[in-house]
């Protein structure tokens, strides 16, 4: 990857849409097939040739920092704790000392991707816009207008309109994946304190220096925005596994008298007792499906014990000792 060897993972957010799961873990630590989401992201970055990664933290910062401190990835990883949350723009500006004078990758900490990052970097270096944002067609999130030749025309409904009531210049409306390549010139445009990087890009469009789009095709992106999307992600990954749709991590225990149907993901230390029934569910470390309980379309967070039937629910133990 020519000249792009550094990346930033945005991991400071509160994860409000993911509550109550985000009350006990920041979203980058949500288990995906027994491993935290951020571990998958770091593997992807390393496989794409990234050498150094900075990760901002705030919500449940100590828990995320503790996990990263014990992780072996082959990457040079730094964390930057924000005492007051700074947003996507402020977070990037705050990490400037670690990102250096060359373009760098920024990726949201709540997504899973298998995107061809080398292709994105090549497209970026061919044009050298202030940023290249990876977009795709995802109707429920489409809110970025892109001109046919690549420049982004606006975000969140703020783009030129034609007389026919459609976006001017045959612009397409697509969704931002949360993956982007950013030039250091953007630092000088981000205001101090809390800010939204998208707002900075909107201002740059007005000044005639727009970011560009790289449009990705295929399933290159999955988000962990809500408990429902978290379950959908697990289902998609598990249904495509050659080993079958049930993942049981080392150290998880499933009674021979329990029943698992559909798909399931059981993290280390999870327990499924005799007579329990599991279908389309996720059990985090230490979670327990008690004898006779049915857990269907649900998530059991760390240490949660289902002693009754759960259908389409999230069960969380969120004692004060687990919060910051």
Order of alpha helices (4+ residues) and beta strands (2+ residues): beta-beta-beta-alpha-beta-alpha-beta-alpha-alpha-beta-beta-alpha-beta-beta-beta-beta-alpha-beta-beta-alpha-beta-beta-beta-beta-beta-beta-beta-beta-beta-beta-beta
